Amino acid sequence: MRNLADSTTVSYSEGNESADRSPIVAVDHVTKVFGEKQAVRDLSFDVPAGQICGLLGPNGAGKTTLFRLLMGILKATSGRLMVNGLDAFEDRVEAKRQIGYLPDEPIFYSYLSAREILELSASMHGLDPAESMEKLEPIVSRMKLTDEMDNYAEDYSRGMKKKLGLLLAMLHQPRLLVLDEPTNGLDVESTRLFYELITETAATGTTVLFSTHLMDHVARLCSHALVISEGKLVTKGSLDTLRAMTGLDDLEEIFLKLTTKTESE
């Protein structure tokens, strides 16, 4: 069996896995330190364009820190993150135009309706608000938010806020969607809709990188996965590669084996 500790040098382009696609996300030896804590440790990986990739790891593994680094919210202590050829921090204004970001807990402007928030975001992206709202209308309807669009977003339930956050992330048709625990707070029907929207969006060529604790989401949506623990990359590759590497078929068992091994080392 392949040594899991040595698997961090494996590229997504290994073998026949997307060898002809250049990475839209390239993370090169990135470390992020907060005081004496290393939240991310010498992390390197790339994600080719058009891929749906799951970012897996236990609580405190560094997933949210990594997303904030990709968004240019944080600056890496060392190393470099590139988004579609742009430095995620140094070129963060332009890089953010390439990314649609949904945080785990979306926060919206006070005393603005959902419609006003979407129109404001469209204007900030240099888009025509009316045209943007027209394009979003079919998705708004599918999300069952049509009757809620003129209500204050801060009064929304958690699930409704997640739906509005996804609309904001998709508004400007980004090259990359970064989704942090996107189905937290969603009911079964809304979760199924999430599956559909992500699959449809990826089919247009958009790259999707999302974190989750739910292995059935990974099995249903992802072609590839990254596994991190304690800020370090444990392994990466296609789901078939992870199964072959561990000798296991069940993704939950694979996740536990990979992360438990790292934490015990």
C-alpha positions as CSV (number, residue, x, y, z in Angstrom):
1,M,0.0,0.0,0.0
2,R,1.2,3.5,-0.8
3,N,2.7,5.5,2.1
4,L,0.1,8.1,3.0
5,A,2.8,10.4,4.5
6,D,4.5,10.6,1.1
7,S,1.3,11.3,-0.9
8,T,1.5,15.1,-0.6
9,T,3.8,15.3,-3.6
10,V,1.1,13.8,-5.9
11,S,-0.4,16.2,-8.4
12,Y,-4.0,16.2,-9.6
13,S,-2.5,15.9,-13.1
14,E,-1.0,12.6,-12.3
15,G,-1.8,9.9,-14.8
16,N,-4.9,10.7,-16.8
17,E,-6.4,13.0,-14.1
18,S,-7.0,16.3,-15.9
19,A,-3.5,16.4,-17.3
20,D,-4.5,18.9,-20.0
21,R,-6.0,21.5,-17.6
22,S,-4.0,24.2,-16.0
23,P,-4.7,24.9,-12.4
24,I,-7.1,27.7,-11.5
25,V,-6.0,27.3,-7.8
26,A,-2.3,26.9,-7.1
27,V,-1.1,26.8,-3.5
28,D,2.7,26.7,-3.1
29,H,4.3,25.9,0.2
30,V,1.9,28.1,2.2
31,T,2.2,28.5,5.9
32,K,0.0,30.8,8.1
33,V,1.0,31.5,11.7
34,F,-1.1,33.2,14.3
35,G,1.1,33.9,17.3
36,E,2.5,30.5,18.3
37,K,-0.1,28.6,16.4
38,Q,0.5,27.3,12.9
39,A,-3.0,27.2,11.3
40,V,-1.6,26.1,7.9
41,R,1.7,24.2,7.5
42,D,3.7,24.1,4.3
43,L,0.6,23.4,2.2
44,S,0.9,22.7,-1.5
45,F,-1.7,21.6,-4.0
46,D,-3.4,22.7,-7.2
47,V,-6.9,22.4,-8.6
48,P,-7.5,22.4,-12.4
49,A,-10.3,24.4,-14.0
50,G,-13.7,22.8,-14.2
51,Q,-13.2,20.4,-11.3
52,I,-15.5,19.9,-8.2
53,C,-13.1,19.3,-5.4
54,G,-14.0,18.6,-1.7
55,L,-11.8,20.0,1.0
56,L,-12.0,17.6,3.9
57,G,-10.6,17.8,7.4
58,P,-11.7,17.7,11.1
59,N,-12.6,20.8,13.1
60,G,-9.6,23.1,13.4
61,A,-7.8,21.5,10.4
62,G,-7.3,24.9,8.7
63,K,-10.0,24.8,6.1
64,T,-11.5,28.2,6.8
65,T,-8.1,29.7,7.2
66,L,-7.2,28.4,3.8
67,F,-10.3,29.9,2.3
68,R,-9.6,33.2,3.8
69,L,-6.1,33.1,2.4
70,L,-7.5,32.3,-1.1
71,M,-9.9,35.3,-0.7
72,G,-7.1,37.7,0.2
73,I,-8.6,38.3,3.6
74,L,-5.5,37.0,5.2
75,K,-1.8,37.1,4.1
76,A,0.2,34.0,4.1
77,T,3.2,34.0,6.5
78,S,5.2,32.3,3.8
79,G,4.4,30.7,0.4
80,R,2.1,31.8,-2.3
81,L,-1.5,31.3,-3.4
82,M,-2.6,31.9,-7.0
83,V,-6.1,32.2,-8.4
84,N,-6.3,32.0,-12.2
85,G,-2.7,33.3,-12.4
86,L,-3.3,36.2,-9.9
87,D,-1.7,36.4,-6.5
88,A,-4.5,35.9,-4.0
89,F,-3.2,38.6,-1.7
90,E,-1.1,41.0,-3.8
91,D,-3.7,41.0,-6.6
92,R,-6.7,40.5,-4.2
93,V,-9.0,43.1,-5.8
94,E,-8.7,41.5,-9.3
95,A,-8.5,38.0,-7.9
96,K,-11.8,38.4,-6.0
97,R,-13.5,39.2,-9.4
98,Q,-12.6,35.6,-10.3
99,I,-14.1,34.1,-7.1
100,G,-17.6,33.6,-5.6
101,Y,-17.2,33.0,-1.9
102,L,-19.8,31.6,0.5
103,P,-18.7,31.7,4.1
104,D,-20.1,29.3,6.7
105,E,-22.0,32.1,8.4
106,P,-22.9,34.8,5.8
107,I,-23.2,38.3,7.2
108,F,-25.3,41.0,5.4
109,Y,-25.7,44.7,5.5
110,S,-28.2,45.8,8.1
111,Y,-31.5,47.3,6.9
112,L,-31.1,46.1,3.3
113,S,-33.4,43.7,1.6
114,A,-32.1,40.7,-0.2
115,R,-32.9,42.4,-3.5
116,E,-31.0,45.5,-2.5
117,I,-28.0,43.5,-1.4
118,L,-27.9,41.6,-4.7
119,E,-28.3,44.8,-6.7
120,L,-25.5,46.5,-4.7
121,S,-23.2,43.6,-5.3
122,A,-24.0,43.6,-9.0
123,S,-23.1,47.3,-9.1
124,M,-19.8,46.7,-7.2
125,H,-18.9,44.0,-9.8
126,G,-19.6,46.5,-12.6
127,L,-22.8,44.7,-13.7
128,D,-26.2,46.1,-14.5
129,P,-28.3,45.4,-11.5
130,A,-31.6,45.0,-13.4
131,E,-30.0,42.6,-15.9
132,S,-28.3,40.6,-13.1
133,M,-31.6,40.2,-11.2
134,E,-33.3,39.1,-14.3
135,K,-30.7,36.4,-14.9
136,L,-30.9,35.3,-11.2
137,E,-34.7,35.1,-11.2
138,P,-34.9,31.4,-12.2
139,I,-32.6,30.4,-9.4
140,V,-34.4,32.7,-6.9
141,S,-37.6,30.9,-7.8
142,R,-36.0,27.5,-7.5
143,M,-34.7,28.5,-4.0
144,K,-38.2,29.6,-3.1
145,L,-37.0,33.1,-2.2
146,T,-39.2,35.1,-4.6
147,D,-41.6,36.2,-1.9
148,E,-38.8,37.0,0.5
149,M,-36.6,39.2,-1.8
150,D,-37.9,42.5,-0.4
151,N,-37.6,41.5,3.2
152,Y,-34.5,42.4,5.4
153,A,-31.8,39.8,4.9
154,E,-30.8,40.0,8.6
155,D,-34.2,38.6,9.5
156,Y,-33.7,35.5,7.4
157,S,-33.4,32.1,8.9
158,R,-29.9,30.5,8.7
159,G,-31.0,28.4,5.7
160,M,-32.3,31.4,3.9
161,K,-29.1,33.3,4.5
162,K,-27.2,30.4,3.0
163,K,-29.3,30.6,-0.1
164,L,-28.8,34.3,-0.4
165,G,-25.1,33.9,0.1
166,L,-25.0,31.3,-2.7
167,L,-26.8,33.8,-5.0
168,L,-24.2,36.4,-4.1
169,A,-21.4,34.0,-4.8
170,M,-22.9,33.1,-8.2
171,L,-24.0,36.6,-9.2
172,H,-21.0,37.6,-11.3
173,Q,-20.5,34.2,-12.9
174,P,-17.0,33.6,-11.3
175,R,-14.4,31.2,-12.5
176,L,-14.1,29.7,-9.1
177,L,-16.7,29.0,-6.4
178,V,-15.3,28.7,-2.8
179,L,-17.9,27.3,-0.5
180,D,-17.4,26.9,3.3
181,E,-19.8,24.2,4.7
182,P,-22.4,25.4,2.2
183,T,-25.2,23.1,3.3
184,N,-25.1,23.9,7.0
185,G,-28.6,25.1,8.0
186,L,-30.3,23.7,4.9
187,D,-33.1,21.3,4.9
188,V,-33.3,18.2,2.8
189,E,-35.0,19.8,-0.1
190,S,-32.6,22.8,-0.2
191,T,-29.6,20.5,0.1
192,R,-30.8,18.6,-3.0
193,L,-31.2,21.9,-4.8
194,F,-27.6,22.7,-3.8
195,Y,-26.5,19.5,-5.4
196,E,-28.3,20.4,-8.6
197,L,-27.0,24.0,-8.8
198,I,-23.3,23.0,-8.1
199,T,-23.5,20.3,-10.7
200,E,-25.0,22.6,-13.3
201,T,-22.5,25.4,-12.5
202,A,-19.5,23.1,-12.8
203,A,-20.9,21.8,-16.2
204,T,-20.4,25.4,-17.5
205,G,-16.7,25.2,-16.7
206,T,-16.7,26.8,-13.2
207,T,-14.3,25.3,-10.7
208,V,-15.9,24.4,-7.3
209,L,-13.9,24.0,-4.1
210,F,-16.0,23.4,-1.0
211,S,-15.5,22.1,2.5
212,T,-17.8,19.7,4.2
213,H,-18.0,17.1,7.0
214,L,-20.6,15.1,5.1
215,M,-19.0,12.3,3.1
216,D,-22.2,11.6,1.1
217,H,-21.8,15.2,-0.3
218,V,-18.3,14.3,-1.5
219,A,-19.3,11.0,-3.0
220,R,-22.3,12.6,-4.8
221,L,-20.6,15.8,-6.1
222,C,-16.8,15.5,-6.2
223,S,-14.4,14.0,-8.6
224,H,-11.4,14.8,-6.4
225,A,-10.7,15.6,-2.8
226,L,-8.1,17.2,-0.6
227,V,-7.6,15.9,3.0
228,I,-6.0,18.2,5.5
229,S,-5.4,17.7,9.2
230,E,-3.7,20.0,11.7
231,G,-2.9,22.5,8.9
232,K,-1.0,19.9,6.9
233,L,-2.0,18.2,3.6
234,V,-2.6,14.5,4.3
235,T,-3.3,13.5,0.7
236,K,-5.1,14.5,-2.5
237,G,-6.4,13.0,-5.7
238,S,-9.4,11.4,-7.3
239,L,-11.9,9.5,-5.1
240,D,-10.8,6.3,-6.8
241,T,-7.2,7.1,-6.0
242,L,-8.1,7.6,-2.3
243,R,-9.9,4.3,-2.3
244,A,-7.0,2.5,-3.9
245,M,-4.5,4.2,-1.6
246,T,-6.3,3.1,1.6
247,G,-7.8,-0.2,0.4
248,L,-11.2,1.1,1.6
249,D,-14.3,1.9,-0.3
250,D,-16.4,3.8,2.2
251,L,-15.4,7.5,2.2
252,E,-16.2,8.0,5.9
253,E,-13.8,5.2,6.7
254,I,-11.2,6.6,4.4
255,F,-11.5,10.0,6.0
256,L,-11.1,8.6,9.5
257,K,-8.2,6.5,8.6
258,L,-6.3,9.3,6.9
259,T,-7.0,12.0,9.6
260,T,-6.5,9.6,12.6
261,K,-3.1,8.5,11.2
262,T,-2.0,12.1,10.9
263,E,-3.2,13.1,14.4
264,S,-1.4,10.1,16.0
265,E,1.9,10.8,14.3
